Amino acid sequence: MRSKDKKFAYEVCNTQMMEYLLANRYLSIEIENYAHALVFGRCLDTPGIVANLQRLVQIRSLIPEYLFTKN
């Protein structure tokens, strides 16, 4: 994980997220403000796209909510 904000990086990469990422080593995630992106090395068909959208929802659920609320 790389981030200019080390505190944010540690909070995002909590125990549950580390376990998820270790189980899905081929997956790349990018977070920029409120946007999340998953990166895969291959083209996917419709069922694959649906599965990856479900993964994105699961990944988002692993990130603490307070990191995405305005101060």
VENCOR-V661407 format. One line per field, one symbol per residue. burial: + if it has 24 or more other C-alpha atoms within 12 Angstrom, else -. A space follows every 10 residues. Layout:
# VENCOR-V661407
burial->???
This chain:
# VENCOR-V661407
burial->---------- -++---+--+ --------+- +------+-- ---------- -+--++--++ --+------- -
